[in-house]
Amino acid sequence: MPTHGSAATTPPPAEADRVTPVEIEVRLSQQMSLQRRIRVATHGSSAATPLAEADRVTLTFPSGGQTLSISAPASTFKNASGVLKAVLEEPLPTPCVLALDDGSEDAAAWFAVVQMAELRAYPSALVTWDLMHLADKYDMPVVGAACWDYISRNKASLTLDAPLASPKNLLRAASLCSRYSSGNAPTPAGCPGVEEVLALALAPLSGMRGEGSSRGAAAPRDVAAKLRALVKDEHYTTTLSAAVQARVVAALLDAAVKHFPSQ
């Protein structure tokens, strides 16, 4: 991965690695859609009054037949999440209660978010894989930075075997890297490690061996089978960035050129 320095020494990102305007528009649309869904579920009462910064807000989460909840000052949630900041600036029909569609696993991650935002615990002791999904979904830059540090120390857990919905899925992690490395933003701490793991995972398809490869590396057929399963996921095109989808296509074409008999 290139390092960031002065404009004179930093090369522009490769065309395939750039986040396109369409992807940026899709990302903004997803965040606005999430805000609208929350508003539809919670807003609508003209009699409701806006929250004061010190008012405590209770987030609720469905969990089977139960409802989990976590409470904190409104300012805590506003400072942590760009999405919740926009939602909580409007009146709530049920005073100080905000229902989210996150399940029990994400509810547990919200407890970590609150502890981080209130500086009640050191971030590295709180980060889990599930927290990365939450940080991306709700636009949490500070939480996301802690997650990237976590990924840099746990890159060996990234794999093509994980389903696309899993935060441990290698292609999904690479897509987050391509999104957050766009423009002039600094490259997140975990992205060089993600790129290294991705290159090693795809190397068997091109017959190339990276520095970290070994005799036990996966066979091209096994890698292709894993990619085929991920490509068939109905959320493949919406979850992965265009740059990562292009990497997958290029790797599969390399395998085809190598293994098809020449005419």
N, C-alpha and C positions, 0 to 999 in steps of 0.2 A: 504494500500500500504506500502511496506517496506520502511524504511528510509535509506538513503545512509550514510555510515560512513567508518570505516576502513575495510580492506578486511577481517579482523578476525571477525568482528561483522555483516557484511552484508551478509545475506543468498543469495544463487544464485536464480535467478528467476525461478518460476515454469516452467516446460517443456511447458505447454500450453500457457504461456505468452511470451515465447521467440520468437523473430523474426528469422525465419529460413534463411539460406543462399539463398534459392530460392527467398524469399520475398525481401531480400536485392538486389539480382541480378535484380529482376523485377523492383524495385524502381530505381536503376541506369539506367536500360534500358529505363524506362519511361522518365527520365530526358534527356538522350541522344537522345531519339526520339523527344522530344520537341525541343531540340537544332537543330536537323537536319531539322525539319519542318520549323523552323524560318529561317535557312540558305537557304533552298530551295526557300523560298518566297522572301528573301532579298539579297542573295549573288549571286555571279557568274560573276561579272564584273572584269576582270583582271586589268582594268584601274583604279579601285577604290583604294584609299589610306587609310591606317589605321587611326583610330581616335586618336587624341591627348586627354589626360585626361581632358583638359579644354574645348574641343569642346562640344557644346550642341547637344544632341540627342533628336529627337522628336519621341515618341512612338505614333502610330496610332491604332485606334480600330474601327471596323465596328459597326455601330449602325443604323439599318434600312437602309434608303437611305442616311444617313449622315456618316461622319467619325469624330470621336472624337480624340483629340490629347493632349499630355502633353509633355513639354520640360524640360530638366534639363541637367547639365553637364554629360558627359559620366561617369565620376568617381562616380557620385551619383548612377547611375544604377548598375555599376560594384560592388560597395561596398554593395549595398542592396541585390543583387541577384546573386547567383552562376551560374544560367543558363544564365542570360544576360551577365555576365562577360565573359563567354566562347564565346558567340556569338559576342559581341562587340570588342573582340580582333582580329577579322577578318575584312577585308574591307567591306564596304557597297556599293552596286552598286548605290543606290540613296543616295548621301552624307547626312549623319547625320539623316537619317530617317529609323525607324525600325517598320515594320507592325506586330502586334500581332493579334491572333485570339480571344482575350478576348472581351466579349460584353460590353455594356454600364455600367452594375453594377460593373464589374471588373475594368473598366476604372476609375470609381469614386474611387475605392479602391487604384488605382495606385497614385492618388493625395495624399492620406494619406501616402503611402510608401515614396514618395519624401519628404514630410514634415518631416517624421521621420528621413530619411537619412540625411537631411540637418539641423536637430535639430531646426526646426522652430516651433514646437509645442510639447507639452507633449504627449507621446504615448497613455496614457490611454484615452485622449480626442479624439483620432482618430480611435481607433479600432472598427470594426464592425464584424459581423459574416462573411461577404463576404471576409474580409481581411485574415481570417484563411485559406480559400481555396487558395488564391493567394500566401500566404507565403509558403504553402506546395508545390504548383505547381512549383514555381520558385526558390525554395531553398533559403529562406530568414530567417536565424537563428535569427537575432535580432528582426525582425518583428514578427516572430513566438513566441518568448518569451513574447512579449507584448500581443499577442493573447491568450496564455495560462493563463496569469494573468486575462484577460477578461473573459475567460471561467470559471475560479475559482469563479468569482463573479456573473456569470450568468448561473450557472449549472442548475437552475430550468427551463431554457428555452429548455434544451435538451429533446427530446422526440422521441418515436418510431413512432409517427404520421407523422413526417416530412418525405418527400420523401428522398430517398438515396442520391440524388444530393444536398440536402440542408445541409449547414454547421451545422444546428441545429439537424440533425439526430443523435440520441444517438449512434447507432452502428458505424457510421462513425467517431464520436469523439473518441469512444473507440479504433477504429483501429489506429487512429493517435497516441493515447497514447501508444499502444503496439509497434508501430514503433519507436517512439522517446524515449521510455524507454529501448531500447535494449542495450546490452553491458554494459559498465561502465558509460554511460551517466547519469547525474542526472535526476530524474523523473520530468517532467514538472509540473509547479505549479498547473495546472488545473486537472491533472490526478486523484488524490485521489477523487476529487469531481465527476468526470465522472464515476469512478468505483462505487462510492456510489449510484449514480442515476441509473446506469445499474443494479446493484444488486437488487435495489428496483423494477425496472421495470420487471425483470425476476422472482422475488420471487413468484408471484401468480402461476406460472407453477409448482413449487415444493411444494407449500403449506406452504412455510416458510414466516415468517413476519420479516422484518428487523426493525431496530430501528426507521426508519422514516416512516414506513407503517402505514396505518390507516384503519378504517372500510370502507372508500371510495375507497380502492385499487381496481384496475381493476380485473375483473373476468378472470380466466385462458383462457376461450374461446376468450375473447377480445384480450388478449395479443397474443395468438396464431394466431389470424386473422391478427394482425398488422405485426407479423413476417412473415407470409405467403406472404403478399403483398410485403414485402421487399425482400424476397428470390426469388420471381418471377421477380424482376428487372433484366434486362439483364446485368447490370454492377455489380451485387451483388458480384461475385467471384473476380472481379478485383479491386473493391473499398474497400472491407473489408479484414482485415488481417486474416490469418489462425486461429490465436488465438480467434478472435471474432466469426468467423464462427463456431468454435468448441464450444464456449459458447452457441450459439444459438441452435446447435444440442443437446447439453447436457440438456438444459432447456426444449426443446420439448420432449426429451426422458423421462425426469423426469415427465412431464405431462402425457405422455402415460402410464408409469408404474403406476402412481397414479390412473388414471381414467379408465384404462382397467380392466374389471373383471378378477379376478384370476382364473386360470384353476383348 
